[in-house]
Amino acid sequence: MEYLFISDLHLSPERPDTTRLFLRFLRERAAQAASLFILGDLFDAWVGDDDKRPPIPEIVAAMKHLSTSGCQLFFISGNRDFLIGDAFARATGCSLLPDTHVLPLAGFRALLMHGDLLCSDDRDYQAWRLRLRHPDFIGEFLSKTIAERIAIAADYRKRSGEAVSLKAADIVDANQATVEAYLRDAGAGLLIHGHTHRPANHRFELDGAGALRLVLPEWQDHAGGYLSVRGDAIGRYVFV
Ligand SMILES: [Mn+2]
């Protein structure tokens, strides 16, 4: 049983090479795995499941093909695609997971997150996050036309910094005390997340036991970094 983990692909019409790489990753790599966990920011922006602009339909079809071919697909949304909903889940055959998800992995209780909640030093971002995810805001936003939503999203991006920004330098790193609090809450010793674009393996001690935080990389046009877990073996790889 092999589990794969990816995040931060930021797929968009402006990054056709990354989209092509992801479509090939699904066919050639994920198809060999039991499960693929996408830990957020698969898309650079998501204004609603009814948005059918290219390259979205091709990506949705490729995910559906994978999920119906025996690889289970799981999705935790990121700060840029948090509006992904049930229609997307049905169309792709993926299971939408909440902001935190715990599963047994590599001999650990493992906690999966996108990672933005760990960046608690960025108060402005966390305030934006709360505002954007308020059900009233989401309901009103989704009631608008797609063109209106695109315009609003562009305006928010300008005003909100990393609430929806992509520049790695703008993203504050994870706060260690917050990391430890989430691990304690989950009773977990392993954390896998993305978002910060600071790929690394962090080993530390948590309440007298060894803990591990694995940060996923942002995908580049011709290099898709992913994590593979098979039994107790954890490996980092790059799909090219
Ligand atoms: Mn993110």
Residues whose N, C-alpha, C, O or C-beta is under 5 A from the ligand:
A	BS01	MN	D41 G78 N79 H195
